[in-house]
Amino acid sequence: MNDAPTSREYFKPALLVVDMQEDFCGPSGSLAVEGGRDIAPTINSLLSLPFALKIATKDAHPQGHVSFAISHPPPNNKAFESAVKISNPMRRRRTRSGRVGGSNIIKTTTSNDKSHYSSNCIPRYLSDRTQFHEIPLWPVHCVQGTKGAEIIPEIDVSKLDEVVEKGKDSGLEMFSGFADIFGSKSPEAASQDLAGLLHCAGITTVFAVGLAGDYCVKCTALDAKKEGFEVYVVKEATRSVDAGENGWGKATKEMREARIEIISVEGPEMARVKSLK
């Protein structure tokens, strides 16, 4: 008799702690999310649970990153107001050395309409390999080797199995822990292949928490779903840049349309994790 668990019975969950970094937390973070530091105790409680794998992601941008407002000339270089249109480097002609030549910046623009900064400006799925995307411009944040890039001390990093650095390519935006905004994966953009880590560990289910719910958490969750995992986002352990309808509201709608569930720490999904030995 075959005693192997069926696909319905088999459950091997991972916890993804997204971008709990100094620059995303008050009081001094350059891109602080309101209440971002406050969710650390809840995340630590989750880190104490018997997840098979516990991974944190963190932005690790180089100086002059394409998403920094100061990386662009005026007048269209205003943080929270301007945007830059960039091309997919994988679609551009390569030099004889094999490297992508030239800048992938198409143009910058400025909008007085703050809805331009809703999460709608991010592709619905970050792997469509379209040629161009427009991204918001931000204050300088999470620069490699700076305090702002560090995971906040309130997070118990001793419980983490891995830390994946992302956004390391100066010419590409990378909200998701899995791939850049064009769906590409490369060692230039991220320190490790997050999907590979999860698949190699036999993970079936991903629980995502952290910052920000309407940007990097959402994008990481969407890409996790595309990788074939069952995906949950824990609402009490997530905070958003825009907690209203244009931010978190639209993000939750988009995730639910992708069959990603927004759950509670007190829900049956977390009880199932707690029951593991």
Buried (B, 14 or more C-beta within 10 A) or exposed (E): EEEEEEEEEEBBBBBBBBBBBBBBBEEEBBBBBBBBBEBBEBBBBBBEBEBBBBBBBBBBBBEEBBBBBBBBEEEBBBBBBBBBBBBBBBEEEEEEEEEBEEEBBEEBEBBEEEEBBBBBBBBEBBBEEEEEBBBBBBBBBBBBEBEBBBBBEBBBBEBBBBBBBBBBBBBBBBBBBBBBBBBBBBEBBBBBBBBEBBEEBEBBBBBBBBBBBBBBBBBBBBBBBBBEBBBBBBBBBBBBBBBEEBBBBBBBEBBEEBEBBBBEBEBEBBEEBEEEE
